[in-house]
Amino acid sequence: MAISQAVRWKFRFQLSMRDIEELLFERGVVVSYETIRRWCDKFGASFAHRAKAASRKPQAASRKPGSTWHLDEMFVALHGEPYLLGRAVDQRGTSGQAASTRLKKRHPPPSESQRHLSLS
């Protein structure tokens, strides 16, 4: 039980090894932070795999999206062209739609002297 709890705290809450050592000590388990590091190296991948599998089960096709959505946006340049990448994510982390939009290059307005030259 202590091993699974320590590994879960490390990866779920990103606590330091020494913090986990202290939390376990408060619960009567005496281990060093090096032991916790070895547990995380040995069992971390299998716990993560099981956690992902367990989180996928309730995500059936009939699962309704959450009521709160957040828009995640990022501006990138591909081959010198500006793009806006965006996706919608609900409060459970379910990604809705993703889209990329090519942005138009904006030219600065003509200066006063350029306007006079174009009128001639």
MODELLER restraints for C-alpha pairs under 7 A, 6 or more apart:
rsr = mdl.restraints
at = mdl.atoms
rsr.add(forms.Gaussian(group=physical.xy_distance, feature=features.Distance(at['CA:3:A'], at['CA:39:A']), mean=6.72, stdev=0.5))
rsr.add(forms.Gaussian(group=physical.xy_distance, feature=features.Distance(at['CA:6:A'], at['CA:20:A']), mean=6.33, stdev=0.5))
rsr.add(forms.Gaussian(group=physical.xy_distance, feature=features.Distance(at['CA:6:A'], at['CA:36:A']), mean=6.85, stdev=0.5))
rsr.add(forms.Gaussian(group=physical.xy_distance, feature=features.Distance(at['CA:7:A'], at['CA:39:A']), mean=6.79, stdev=0.5))
rsr.add(forms.Gaussian(group=physical.xy_distance, feature=features.Distance(at['CA:7:A'], at['CA:40:A']), mean=5.39, stdev=0.5))
rsr.add(forms.Gaussian(group=physical.xy_distance, feature=features.Distance(at['CA:7:A'], at['CA:44:A']), mean=6.33, stdev=0.5))
rsr.add(forms.Gaussian(group=physical.xy_distance, feature=features.Distance(at['CA:9:A'], at['CA:15:A']), mean=6.36, stdev=0.5))
rsr.add(forms.Gaussian(group=physical.xy_distance, feature=features.Distance(at['CA:10:A'], at['CA:16:A']), mean=6.86, stdev=0.5))
rsr.add(forms.Gaussian(group=physical.xy_distance, feature=features.Distance(at['CA:17:A'], at['CA:33:A']), mean=5.10, stdev=0.5))
rsr.add(forms.Gaussian(group=physical.xy_distance, feature=features.Distance(at['CA:17:A'], at['CA:36:A']), mean=6.42, stdev=0.5))
rsr.add(forms.Gaussian(group=physical.xy_distance, feature=features.Distance(at['CA:17:A'], at['CA:37:A']), mean=6.74, stdev=0.5))
rsr.add(forms.Gaussian(group=physical.xy_distance, feature=features.Distance(at['CA:18:A'], at['CA:33:A']), mean=5.49, stdev=0.5))
rsr.add(forms.Gaussian(group=physical.xy_distance, feature=features.Distance(at['CA:21:A'], at['CA:31:A']), mean=6.40, stdev=0.5))
rsr.add(forms.Gaussian(group=physical.xy_distance, feature=features.Distance(at['CA:21:A'], at['CA:32:A']), mean=6.26, stdev=0.5))
rsr.add(forms.Gaussian(group=physical.xy_distance, feature=features.Distance(at['CA:21:A'], at['CA:33:A']), mean=5.65, stdev=0.5))
rsr.add(forms.Gaussian(group=physical.xy_distance, feature=features.Distance(at['CA:24:A'], at['CA:30:A']), mean=6.82, stdev=0.5))
rsr.add(forms.Gaussian(group=physical.xy_distance, feature=features.Distance(at['CA:65:A'], at['CA:90:A']), mean=6.75, stdev=0.5))
rsr.add(forms.Gaussian(group=physical.xy_distance, feature=features.Distance(at['CA:66:A'], at['CA:90:A']), mean=5.40, stdev=0.5))
rsr.add(forms.Gaussian(group=physical.xy_distance, feature=features.Distance(at['CA:66:A'], at['CA:91:A']), mean=6.07, stdev=0.5))
rsr.add(forms.Gaussian(group=physical.xy_distance, feature=features.Distance(at['CA:66:A'], at['CA:92:A']), mean=6.75, stdev=0.5))
rsr.add(forms.Gaussian(group=physical.xy_distance, feature=features.Distance(at['CA:68:A'], at['CA:90:A']), mean=5.56, stdev=0.5))
rsr.add(forms.Gaussian(group=physical.xy_distance, feature=features.Distance(at['CA:68:A'], at['CA:91:A']), mean=5.74, stdev=0.5))
rsr.add(forms.Gaussian(group=physical.xy_distance, feature=features.Distance(at['CA:69:A'], at['CA:88:A']), mean=6.41, stdev=0.5))
rsr.add(forms.Gaussian(group=physical.xy_distance, feature=features.Distance(at['CA:69:A'], at['CA:89:A']), mean=5.50, stdev=0.5))
rsr.add(forms.Gaussian(group=physical.xy_distance, feature=features.Distance(at['CA:69:A'], at['CA:90:A']), mean=4.26, stdev=0.5))
rsr.add(forms.Gaussian(group=physical.xy_distance, feature=features.Distance(at['CA:69:A'], at['CA:91:A']), mean=6.34, stdev=0.5))
rsr.add(forms.Gaussian(group=physical.xy_distance, feature=features.Distance(at['CA:70:A'], at['CA:88:A']), mean=5.72, stdev=0.5))
rsr.add(forms.Gaussian(group=physical.xy_distance, feature=features.Distance(at['CA:70:A'], at['CA:89:A']), mean=5.31, stdev=0.5))
rsr.add(forms.Gaussian(group=physical.xy_distance, feature=features.Distance(at['CA:70:A'], at['CA:90:A']), mean=6.20, stdev=0.5))
rsr.add(forms.Gaussian(group=physical.xy_distance, feature=features.Distance(at['CA:71:A'], at['CA:86:A']), mean=6.85, stdev=0.5))
rsr.add(forms.Gaussian(group=physical.xy_distance, feature=features.Distance(at['CA:71:A'], at['CA:87:A']), mean=5.88, stdev=0.5))
rsr.add(forms.Gaussian(group=physical.xy_distance, feature=features.Distance(at['CA:71:A'], at['CA:88:A']), mean=4.70, stdev=0.5))
rsr.add(forms.Gaussian(group=physical.xy_distance, feature=features.Distance(at['CA:71:A'], at['CA:89:A']), mean=6.43, stdev=0.5))
rsr.add(forms.Gaussian(group=physical.xy_distance, feature=features.Distance(at['CA:72:A'], at['CA:86:A']), mean=5.46, stdev=0.5))
rsr.add(forms.Gaussian(group=physical.xy_distance, feature=features.Distance(at['CA:72:A'], at['CA:87:A']), mean=5.37, stdev=0.5))
rsr.add(forms.Gaussian(group=physical.xy_distance, feature=features.Distance(at['CA:72:A'], at['CA:88:A']), mean=6.26, stdev=0.5))
rsr.add(forms.Gaussian(group=physical.xy_distance, feature=features.Distance(at['CA:73:A'], at['CA:84:A']), mean=6.88, stdev=0.5))
rsr.add(forms.Gaussian(group=physical.xy_distance, feature=features.Distance(at['CA:73:A'], at['CA:85:A']), mean=5.63, stdev=0.5))
rsr.add(forms.Gaussian(group=physical.xy_distance, feature=features.Distance(at['CA:73:A'], at['CA:86:A']), mean=4.30, stdev=0.5))
rsr.add(forms.Gaussian(group=physical.xy_distance, feature=features.Distance(at['CA:73:A'], at['CA:87:A']), mean=6.72, stdev=0.5))
rsr.add(forms.Gaussian(group=physical.xy_distance, feature=features.Distance(at['CA:74:A'], at['CA:84:A']), mean=5.87, stdev=0.5))
rsr.add(forms.Gaussian(group=physical.xy_distance, feature=features.Distance(at['CA:74:A'], at['CA:85:A']), mean=5.23, stdev=0.5))
rsr.add(forms.Gaussian(group=physical.xy_distance, feature=features.Distance(at['CA:74:A'], at['CA:86:A']), mean=6.41, stdev=0.5))
rsr.add(forms.Gaussian(group=physical.xy_distance, feature=features.Distance(at['CA:75:A'], at['CA:83:A']), mean=5.81, stdev=0.5))
rsr.add(forms.Gaussian(group=physical.xy_distance, feature=features.Distance(at['CA:75:A'], at['CA:84:A']), mean=4.67, stdev=0.5))
rsr.add(forms.Gaussian(group=physical.xy_distance, feature=features.Distance(at['CA:75:A'], at['CA:85:A']), mean=6.24, stdev=0.5))
rsr.add(forms.Gaussian(group=physical.xy_distance, feature=features.Distance(at['CA:76:A'], at['CA:82:A']), mean=5.85, stdev=0.5))
rsr.add(forms.Gaussian(group=physical.xy_distance, feature=features.Distance(at['CA:76:A'], at['CA:83:A']), mean=5.34, stdev=0.5))
rsr.add(forms.Gaussian(group=physical.xy_distance, feature=features.Distance(at['CA:76:A'], at['CA:84:A']), mean=6.45, stdev=0.5))
rsr.add(forms.Gaussian(group=physical.xy_distance, feature=features.Distance(at['CA:77:A'], at['CA:83:A']), mean=5.91, stdev=0.5))
rsr.add(forms.Gaussian(group=physical.xy_distance, feature=features.Distance(at['CA:82:A'], at['CA:102:A']), mean=6.18, stdev=0.5))
rsr.add(forms.Gaussian(group=physical.xy_distance, feature=features.Distance(at['CA:82:A'], at['CA:103:A']), mean=5.49, stdev=0.5))
rsr.add(forms.Gaussian(group=physical.xy_distance, feature=features.Distance(at['CA:83:A'], at['CA:100:A']), mean=6.56, stdev=0.5))
rsr.add(forms.Gaussian(group=physical.xy_distance, feature=features.Distance(at['CA:83:A'], at['CA:101:A']), mean=5.51, stdev=0.5))
rsr.add(forms.Gaussian(group=physical.xy_distance, feature=features.Distance(at['CA:83:A'], at['CA:102:A']), mean=4.47, stdev=0.5))
rsr.add(forms.Gaussian(group=physical.xy_distance, feature=features.Distance(at['CA:83:A'], at['CA:103:A']), mean=5.40, stdev=0.5))
rsr.add(forms.Gaussian(group=physical.xy_distance, feature=features.Distance(at['CA:84:A'], at['CA:100:A']), mean=5.55, stdev=0.5))
rsr.add(forms.Gaussian(group=physical.xy_distance, feature=features.Distance(at['CA:84:A'], at['CA:101:A']), mean=5.15, stdev=0.5))
rsr.add(forms.Gaussian(group=physical.xy_distance, feature=features.Distance(at['CA:84:A'], at['CA:102:A']), mean=6.44, stdev=0.5))
rsr.add(forms.Gaussian(group=physical.xy_distance, feature=features.Distance(at['CA:84:A'], at['CA:103:A']), mean=6.81, stdev=0.5))
rsr.add(forms.Gaussian(group=physical.xy_distance, feature=features.Distance(at['CA:85:A'], at['CA:99:A']), mean=5.96, stdev=0.5))
rsr.add(forms.Gaussian(group=physical.xy_distance, feature=features.Distance(at['CA:85:A'], at['CA:100:A']), mean=4.43, stdev=0.5))
rsr.add(forms.Gaussian(group=physical.xy_distance, feature=features.Distance(at['CA:85:A'], at['CA:101:A']), mean=6.57, stdev=0.5))
rsr.add(forms.Gaussian(group=physical.xy_distance, feature=features.Distance(at['CA:86:A'], at['CA:98:A']), mean=5.71, stdev=0.5))
rsr.add(forms.Gaussian(group=physical.xy_distance, feature=features.Distance(at['CA:86:A'], at['CA:99:A']), mean=5.43, stdev=0.5))
rsr.add(forms.Gaussian(group=physical.xy_distance, feature=features.Distance(at['CA:86:A'], at['CA:100:A']), mean=6.30, stdev=0.5))
rsr.add(forms.Gaussian(group=physical.xy_distance, feature=features.Distance(at['CA:87:A'], at['CA:95:A']), mean=6.99, stdev=0.5))
rsr.add(forms.Gaussian(group=physical.xy_distance, feature=features.Distance(at['CA:87:A'], at['CA:96:A']), mean=6.72, stdev=0.5))
rsr.add(forms.Gaussian(group=physical.xy_distance, feature=features.Distance(at['CA:87:A'], at['CA:97:A']), mean=5.58, stdev=0.5))
rsr.add(forms.Gaussian(group=physical.xy_distance, feature=features.Distance(at['CA:87:A'], at['CA:98:A']), mean=4.14, stdev=0.5))
rsr.add(forms.Gaussian(group=physical.xy_distance, feature=features.Distance(at['CA:87:A'], at['CA:99:A']), mean=6.29, stdev=0.5))
rsr.add(forms.Gaussian(group=physical.xy_distance, feature=features.Distance(at['CA:88:A'], at['CA:95:A']), mean=5.87, stdev=0.5))
rsr.add(forms.Gaussian(group=physical.xy_distance, feature=features.Distance(at['CA:88:A'], at['CA:96:A']), mean=5.09, stdev=0.5))
rsr.add(forms.Gaussian(group=physical.xy_distance, feature=features.Distance(at['CA:88:A'], at['CA:97:A']), mean=5.75, stdev=0.5))
rsr.add(forms.Gaussian(group=physical.xy_distance, feature=features.Distance(at['CA:88:A'], at['CA:98:A']), mean=6.69, stdev=0.5))
rsr.add(forms.Gaussian(group=physical.xy_distance, feature=features.Distance(at['CA:89:A'], at['CA:95:A']), mean=4.49, stdev=0.5))
rsr.add(forms.Gaussian(group=physical.xy_distance, feature=features.Distance(at['CA:89:A'], at['CA:96:A']), mean=5.76, stdev=0.5))
